[in-house]
Amino acid sequence: MNETHSHPAGETAPIASPELAVADGHGHSHGHDDHHDVSKHVKKYLAVGALLLIFTLITVGLSYVDFGSTKLNMAIGMAVATFKAGLVAMIFMHLSAEKQLIYRILIFTGFFVLGLFWLTYLHWYDPISR
């Protein structure tokens, strides 16, 4: 079994060269200038990572502040955590560039999480457990 990969008469094999780099469906070229695209993404990821670090420090700082009630402290902490989770989902999980189906699933998940928060809130006022 001798398999050769030959082209029919008159056809030549494509030559891979940086000058002939073709963009894929996402607008990225496959030539030698890819390091410029990567450095742009790396800068964005580092900026978001720094923002997450800053908001983590804010969360730690807010844990030492008494806003009057445990529930208000928890609500403020959850707001900061929700912002950080949104950043992670949109940037690191690439949801900012996804299709409509992903957003439908994300909205369903958000309603589910809000329902769980609501059940936790109702548990605080449950007269049977007190």
Secondary structure, DSSP 8 states (H G I E B T S, - for coil): --------TT-------GGG----TTS---STTHHHHHHHHHHHHHHHHHHHHHHHHHHHHHHT---SSHHHHHHHHHHHHHHHHHHIIIIIT-GGG--HHHHHHHHHHHHHHHHHHHHHHHHHT-TTT-
